[in-house]
Amino acid sequence: MCAAILLVGACSSGVDIAEPTISTTLPQTASEESSQTPTSQTPTSQKSTSQTPTLPPPYIEGADWVDTEVGPSLQVRPTRNGRDVSGGTAGDEAWGEVLALHPDADRPGMRAQFDCHWTFARLVDPEKTSWNLEPRRPVVSESEMISTRCNPGFPEEK
């Protein structure tokens, strides 16, 4: 009993014992601070990179292979939800819909063109009738894909 009470600075033996001292050291770096900061056991509502899409599929209305002045082109037509949806997995779902319609679209560079249109064309020209993906376009870095407005190698067909 006395030992337990000693921890709080008193003992039933009648002997006065000095108050316990508590030593604290401040963290020297931000990483030390975060490792010493207590964490809450209450769940928080933090955004995840794989957010649930805000609108339901389908995201692709249709897709057709056509011959253009630059060669074969898969003209992908998004639905209204495909134009307006946000969320981390919607682009993957939309590409899956394209492949379900045209498995032959799974060619080098085609997914990158689609991703570029999905990410940027929806913002820059949200009412564009179709996103045209050409298998003859070169495979390029993401920065080049963006700088060529999703049309690397040669201009967009008319």
C-alpha positions as CSV (number, residue, x, y, z in Angstrom):
1,M,0.0,0.0,0.0
2,C,2.8,2.4,0.9
3,A,4.6,1.8,-2.4
4,A,1.6,2.7,-4.4
5,I,1.0,5.8,-2.4
6,L,4.7,6.8,-2.8
7,L,4.1,7.2,-6.5
8,V,1.8,10.1,-5.7
9,G,4.0,11.6,-3.1
10,A,2.6,10.4,0.2
11,C,2.9,7.4,2.5
12,S,0.8,6.3,5.4
13,S,4.0,6.0,7.6
14,G,3.8,9.7,8.5
15,V,7.1,10.5,6.9
16,D,7.0,13.5,4.6
17,I,8.2,12.6,1.2
18,A,9.0,15.2,-1.4
19,E,6.7,15.6,-4.4
20,P,7.7,13.5,-7.3
21,T,9.4,15.3,-10.1
22,I,8.3,14.7,-13.7
23,S,11.0,15.1,-16.3
24,T,9.9,16.2,-19.8
25,T,12.1,16.7,-22.8
26,L,10.9,18.5,-25.8
27,P,11.3,16.9,-29.2
28,Q,14.2,18.3,-31.2
29,T,12.7,17.4,-34.7
30,A,9.3,17.2,-36.3
31,S,9.6,13.5,-36.6
32,E,10.3,13.1,-32.9
33,E,7.3,15.4,-32.2
34,S,4.9,13.3,-34.3
35,S,6.2,10.1,-32.7
36,Q,5.6,11.5,-29.2
37,T,2.2,13.1,-29.9
38,P,-0.6,10.9,-28.5
39,T,-2.9,9.6,-31.1
40,S,-6.7,9.5,-30.8
41,Q,-8.5,6.2,-30.8
42,T,-11.5,7.9,-32.4
43,P,-11.8,7.3,-36.1
44,T,-11.3,10.3,-38.3
45,S,-12.8,11.1,-41.7
46,Q,-9.7,11.6,-43.7
47,K,-9.8,11.5,-47.5
48,S,-8.3,8.5,-49.1
49,T,-6.6,8.3,-52.5
50,S,-8.9,5.6,-53.4
51,Q,-12.2,7.5,-52.8
52,T,-15.4,5.9,-53.8
53,P,-16.7,7.5,-57.1
54,T,-19.3,10.2,-56.5
55,L,-21.6,9.0,-59.4
56,P,-22.4,5.4,-60.4
57,P,-21.3,3.8,-63.7
58,P,-21.6,3.3,-66.6
59,Y,-19.0,6.0,-67.4
60,I,-18.7,5.0,-71.1
61,E,-21.7,5.3,-73.5
62,G,-19.9,3.6,-76.4
63,A,-16.7,3.3,-78.4
64,D,-16.2,2.8,-82.1
65,W,-13.1,2.1,-84.3
66,V,-13.1,4.6,-87.2
67,D,-10.6,5.4,-90.0
68,T,-9.3,8.9,-89.8
69,E,-6.6,11.0,-91.6
70,V,-4.1,9.8,-89.0
71,G,-5.2,6.1,-89.2
72,P,-7.4,4.0,-87.0
73,S,-8.9,5.8,-84.0
74,L,-11.0,4.5,-81.1
75,Q,-13.6,7.2,-80.5
76,V,-14.7,6.8,-76.9
77,R,-17.9,8.5,-75.9
78,P,-18.3,9.2,-72.1
79,T,-21.7,9.2,-70.4
80,R,-22.9,12.3,-68.5
81,N,-21.7,10.5,-65.3
82,G,-18.4,9.8,-67.0
83,R,-18.0,13.5,-67.7
84,D,-18.9,14.6,-64.1
85,V,-17.8,11.8,-61.8
86,S,-14.9,12.3,-59.3
87,G,-13.2,9.7,-57.2
88,G,-10.0,7.6,-57.3
89,T,-11.3,4.4,-58.9
90,A,-13.7,5.9,-61.5
91,G,-11.0,6.2,-64.2
92,D,-10.0,2.5,-63.8
93,E,-13.7,1.5,-64.0
94,A,-14.2,3.6,-67.1
95,W,-11.1,2.0,-68.8
96,G,-12.5,-1.4,-67.9
97,E,-15.8,-0.4,-69.7
98,V,-13.8,0.5,-72.8
99,L,-12.0,-2.8,-72.7
100,A,-15.3,-4.7,-72.3
101,L,-16.5,-3.0,-75.5
102,H,-13.2,-3.3,-77.4
103,P,-10.6,-5.7,-75.9
104,D,-8.3,-4.8,-78.8
105,A,-7.9,-1.4,-77.3
106,D,-5.4,-2.9,-74.8
107,R,-2.4,-1.7,-76.8
108,P,0.7,0.2,-75.8
109,G,0.0,3.9,-75.2
110,M,-3.8,3.6,-75.5
111,R,-4.4,3.5,-71.7
112,A,-2.1,6.6,-71.3
113,Q,-4.1,8.5,-73.9
114,F,-7.3,7.5,-72.2
115,D,-6.0,8.5,-68.7
116,C,-4.9,11.9,-70.2
117,H,-8.4,12.5,-71.6
118,W,-10.0,11.3,-68.4
119,T,-7.9,13.6,-66.3
120,F,-7.7,16.7,-68.5
121,A,-10.1,16.7,-71.4
122,R,-13.0,16.4,-69.0
123,L,-11.9,19.7,-67.5
124,V,-10.7,21.6,-70.6
125,D,-13.5,20.5,-73.0
126,P,-16.2,18.8,-70.9
127,E,-18.6,18.5,-73.8
128,K,-16.2,17.1,-76.4
129,T,-18.2,14.5,-78.2
130,S,-15.5,11.8,-78.1
131,W,-12.0,11.1,-76.8
132,N,-10.0,9.7,-79.7
133,L,-7.4,7.2,-78.9
134,E,-4.9,6.2,-81.7
135,P,-2.8,3.0,-81.5
136,R,-0.2,4.6,-83.9
137,R,0.7,7.3,-81.4
138,P,4.0,6.8,-79.7
139,V,4.3,5.8,-76.0
140,V,5.6,8.8,-74.2
141,S,6.2,10.1,-70.7
142,E,3.3,11.6,-68.7
143,S,4.7,15.1,-69.0
144,E,5.0,14.8,-72.8
145,M,1.4,13.3,-73.0
146,I,0.2,16.4,-71.1
147,S,2.2,18.9,-73.1
148,T,0.8,17.5,-76.4
149,R,-2.7,17.7,-75.1
150,C,-3.1,13.9,-75.1
151,N,-2.0,13.6,-78.7
152,P,1.7,12.7,-78.9
153,G,3.5,12.2,-82.1
154,F,1.2,14.1,-84.5
155,P,-1.7,16.5,-84.3
156,E,-5.2,15.6,-83.3
157,E,-7.3,14.4,-86.2
158,K,-10.1,16.6,-87.5
